[in-house]
């Protein structure tokens, strides 16, 4: 059993932390707003920390699952942040952030006598619920004895990528594929629908074709009847992730023409009020822009 601190109890984080608690780890949680932390403790047990620094003091390992770079900077570098806090010497970020910020945090952690690992996950809320996430760890497998008990409680597989920043980079690469596929599936459904094919039958074909992917099966209900289903990953977060991938591509000199198009569509959908809707709502956005 590890004393595990968990910062960030959003759609993914609360499910991942609950799986750690169910696996028998001693879980303490912190969230920027207190409501999700209180709900978590009522449902899964554990304790609530008032600040990230208190969380660190009560933990051997602190895991963060944060929405973006701004949130991560605040939690790691802000007043009462994890870098300067006593306690946990191992910090693990499992959200999606820029490789540049990952490097900055890792350097600051090392200077403070701590170790930082970027270990983002692939999989939506269903995978978080079922503990079947893929974990992309920006570290050598020498950390496996310390982290495997926690990672195994949250995921089906961990791939150790050998160096800090590699996890963040691979997460952006994977999300490029996912959001590009989301865009292409939306276009394909619009085309089939406009040509007179029932949308559910068109989806049957796509889901059973060579283009099939696990995300299609999971998101099928949202594509076909968005209003009846819970949001799992917003258009705004999709735009953020694709933007981070494009920033990295510019720094490394890699042209990403298809990803540029995906980004522009996500931005346009946000401008039309889709930012808080599920990423599968791009289908309805495309529908609304067909003649």
C-alpha distance (Angstrom), angle and dihedral (degrees) to the residues before:
residue distance angle dihedral
X1 . . .
X2 3.80 . .
X3 3.79 128.8 .
X4 3.79 97.2 -120.5
X5 3.77 124.5 -171.0
X6 3.78 116.7 -158.6
X7 3.81 122.6 -163.4
X8 3.81 117.8 -171.0
X9 3.80 121.2 38.1
X10 3.77 102.9 -166.6
X11 3.80 126.0 132.9
X12 3.80 92.4 -59.2
X13 3.77 102.5 28.0
X14 3.78 98.2 56.3
X15 3.80 91.3 52.1
X16 3.80 93.5 47.0
X17 3.81 92.3 48.1
X18 3.81 90.5 48.4
X19 3.79 90.4 54.6
X20 3.80 89.9 52.3
X21 3.80 89.7 51.8
X22 3.81 91.5 47.3
X23 3.81 89.3 52.3
X24 3.79 88.4 59.5
X25 3.80 101.5 -101.0
X26 3.78 119.9 143.9
X27 3.82 100.5 -113.4
X28 3.80 127.5 -163.9
X29 3.81 118.0 -179.3
X30 3.78 138.6 -158.7
X31 3.78 128.2 -173.7
X32 3.80 129.9 176.1
X33 3.82 89.7 -120.6
X34 3.79 115.4 43.0
X35 3.83 98.6 -138.4
X36 3.81 97.3 78.0
X37 3.82 91.3 46.2
X38 3.79 92.1 51.8
X39 3.81 91.4 46.9
X40 3.80 90.5 49.2
X41 3.81 94.3 52.2
X42 3.80 91.3 47.6
X43 3.80 91.0 51.7
X44 3.81 103.5 34.9
X45 3.80 106.9 15.4
X46 3.78 126.0 -128.0
X47 3.79 129.6 109.6
X48 3.79 138.0 -71.7
X49 3.81 123.4 -124.4
X50 3.79 118.7 -153.4
X51 3.82 95.3 -144.7
X52 3.80 138.3 12.1
X53 3.82 87.9 -106.1
X54 3.80 91.8 56.5
X55 3.80 88.8 46.0
X56 3.80 89.8 54.9
X57 3.79 92.0 48.5
X58 3.81 90.9 56.4
X59 3.82 96.6 45.2
X60 3.80 143.1 70.9
X61 3.81 91.1 -157.8
X62 3.79 127.6 21.0
X63 3.80 118.2 -153.9
X64 3.79 119.5 -165.8
X65 3.79 125.6 -162.5
X66 3.80 103.6 -176.6
X67 3.78 133.2 168.6
X68 3.80 102.6 -127.0
X69 3.80 147.8 -19.7
X70 3.80 93.3 -77.7
X71 3.81 92.1 56.0
X72 3.80 91.2 45.9
X73 3.81 93.0 50.8
X74 3.78 90.1 52.3
X75 3.81 94.8 48.3
X76 3.81 95.4 43.7
X77 3.81 102.6 33.9
X78 3.81 106.0 18.3
X79 3.78 126.9 98.6
X80 3.80 107.0 -59.7
X81 3.81 89.1 12.1
X82 3.78 128.5 160.2
X83 3.80 99.1 -107.2
X84 3.80 95.9 62.0
X85 3.80 96.3 32.8
X86 3.81 122.9 107.0
X87 3.77 119.5 -123.6
X88 3.79 123.3 42.9
X89 3.80 114.2 62.2
X90 3.80 94.7 -171.8
X91 3.82 120.5 66.2
X92 3.81 122.9 -174.9
X93 3.82 125.3 -170.8
X94 3.80 113.0 -161.6
X95 3.81 101.1 174.6
X96 3.79 128.5 85.8
X97 3.79 115.4 -83.4
X98 3.76 137.7 149.8
X99 3.82 118.5 -79.7
X100 3.82 87.9 -128.8
X101 3.80 91.8 60.4
X102 3.80 90.8 44.0
X103 3.80 89.1 56.8
X104 3.81 91.3 47.8
X105 3.80 92.9 50.8
X106 3.80 92.7 45.3
X107 3.81 91.7 52.6
X108 3.80 92.7 47.6
X109 3.80 91.2 47.1
X110 3.80 91.7 50.9
X111 3.81 90.6 50.4
X112 3.81 88.2 53.1
X113 3.80 92.2 50.2
X114 3.79 94.4 -103.8
X115 3.77 135.5 115.3
X116 3.77 123.8 -128.0
X117 3.81 126.1 -160.4
X118 3.79 127.3 -170.9
X119 3.80 105.1 -147.4
X120 3.81 108.5 162.2
X121 3.77 120.1 178.0
X122 3.78 136.4 -130.3
X123 3.78 117.2 -144.4
X124 3.78 135.7 69.1
X125 3.80 130.6 -111.5
X126 3.81 93.4 -66.4
X127 3.82 90.6 57.2
X128 3.80 90.4 46.2
X129 3.82 89.6 50.6
X130 3.80 93.2 48.2
X131 3.84 95.5 40.7
X132 3.80 91.4 -120.6
X133 3.81 99.2 124.8
X134 3.79 122.3 137.6
X135 3.82 109.0 -126.2
X136 3.83 118.6 -152.7
X137 3.80 106.0 -161.4
X138 3.80 120.2 -161.1
X139 3.80 92.9 -151.8
X140 3.78 143.7 75.5
X141 3.77 118.2 -86.0
X142 3.82 88.4 -111.6
X143 3.80 84.6 90.4
X144 3.79 91.6 57.9
X145 3.82 95.1 95.6
X146 3.82 90.0 56.7
X147 3.79 99.2 39.0
X148 3.80 106.1 28.2
X149 3.85 94.5 81.7
X150 3.81 89.2 57.0
X151 3.80 96.9 37.6
X152 3.81 91.2 48.2
X153 3.82 89.0 53.7
X154 3.82 90.1 56.9
X155 3.79 106.5 31.4
X156 3.77 147.0 37.6
X157 3.81 95.1 -135.9
X158 3.80 140.0 11.5
X159 3.80 120.6 -155.9
X160 3.81 112.5 -160.4
X161 3.80 107.3 -146.0
X162 3.79 98.3 -171.8
X163 3.80 104.9 -126.2
X164 3.78 141.7 55.0
X165 3.79 111.4 -94.1
X166 3.79 95.2 26.3
X167 3.80 91.4 98.1
X168 3.79 92.3 52.9
X169 3.80 91.3 46.2
X170 3.80 94.0 50.4
X171 3.80 91.5 46.5
X172 3.80 89.7 56.5
X173 3.81 90.6 47.5
X174 3.81 91.8 50.5
X175 3.80 92.6 46.0
X176 3.80 90.1 51.0
X177 3.80 87.3 59.5
X178 3.80 93.8 45.5
X179 3.80 95.6 48.7
X180 3.78 92.1 41.7
X181 3.80 88.8 52.7
X182 3.80 90.8 47.0
X183 3.80 89.0 54.8
X184 3.80 94.0 46.2
X185 3.81 94.0 46.5
X186 3.80 89.1 50.7
X187 3.79 90.2 52.1
X188 3.81 92.1 46.5
X189 3.80 92.0 51.2
X190 3.80 91.3 48.1
X191 3.80 90.7 50.9
X192 3.81 93.8 48.2
X193 3.80 92.6 44.6
X194 3.81 93.0 48.9
X195 3.82 89.2 50.7
X196 3.81 90.6 56.5
X197 3.82 102.6 -97.1
X198 3.81 116.4 135.3
X199 3.79 109.5 -108.9
X200 3.80 95.3 -128.9
X201 3.81 91.1 50.5
X202 3.79 90.7 48.4
X203 3.79 88.7 51.9
X204 3.82 89.8 49.7
X205 3.78 88.7 58.4
X206 3.81 95.3 45.3
X207 3.80 92.5 46.3
X208 3.80 91.4 53.0
X209 3.80 96.8 40.5
X210 3.79 132.4 92.5
X211 3.82 86.9 -92.4
X212 3.80 92.9 63.2
X213 3.81 117.8 127.5
X214 3.83 132.9 173.6
X215 3.82 91.9 -106.9
X216 3.81 90.0 62.5
X217 3.80 93.7 58.7
X218 3.80 91.8 46.5
X219 3.81 95.1 46.1
X220 3.81 98.2 38.6
X221 3.84 93.4 101.0
X222 3.80 90.7 50.8
X223 3.81 94.0 48.8
X224 3.80 90.8 49.7
X225 3.83 100.2 39.6
X226 3.78 111.0 8.5
X227 3.80 97.0 171.1
X228 3.80 94.0 62.0
X229 3.79 96.9 54.0
X230 3.78 137.9 73.2
X231 3.79 119.2 -106.2
X232 3.80 110.2 -106.4
X233 3.82 102.7 175.2
X234 3.78 123.1 5.6
X235 3.79 130.3 -130.6
X236 3.82 87.9 -122.4
X237 3.81 91.8 57.8
X238 3.80 90.3 46.0
X239 3.80 90.3 53.4
X240 3.81 89.9 48.2
X241 3.81 93.3 51.8
X242 3.80 94.6 45.7
X243 3.80 89.4 48.2
X244 3.82 90.6 53.9
X245 3.80 89.7 51.0
X246 3.80 90.7 51.8
X247 3.80 91.3 48.5
X248 3.81 89.8 53.7
X249 3.81 90.8 46.3
X250 3.80 91.3 54.0
X251 3.80 91.5 50.2
X252 3.80 91.8 49.6
X253 3.80 96.7 40.5
X254 3.81 96.4 -117.4
X255 3.83 117.1 144.3
X256 3.82 113.5 -137.2
X257 3.81 105.8 -177.9
X258 3.80 96.8 163.7
X259 3.81 91.7 47.3
X260 3.81 90.1 50.2
X261 3.81 88.4 57.1
X262 3.80 91.9 47.9
X263 3.81 89.5 51.4
X264 3.80 93.4 51.4
X265 3.81 91.6 50.7
X266 3.81 91.3 49.8
X267 3.81 90.5 50.0
X268 3.80 91.5 49.0
X269 3.82 91.1 48.9
X270 3.80 90.1 51.5
X271 3.80 89.9 51.6
X272 3.81 88.4 55.6
X273 3.81 92.9 53.7
X274 3.81 100.9 -93.4
X275 3.82 96.3 118.3
X276 3.83 96.6 107.0
X277 3.81 95.3 39.1
X278 3.79 124.3 97.4
X279 3.79 116.2 -83.9
X280 3.82 87.7 -114.4
X281 3.81 86.3 67.7
X282 3.81 86.3 81.5
X283 3.81 83.4 86.1
X284 3.80 90.1 61.3
X285 3.79 90.4 43.6
X286 3.82 89.6 54.2
X287 3.80 90.4 45.7
X288 3.78 89.7 55.4
X289 3.78 91.2 53.1
X290 3.80 98.5 50.1
X291 3.79 118.7 103.3
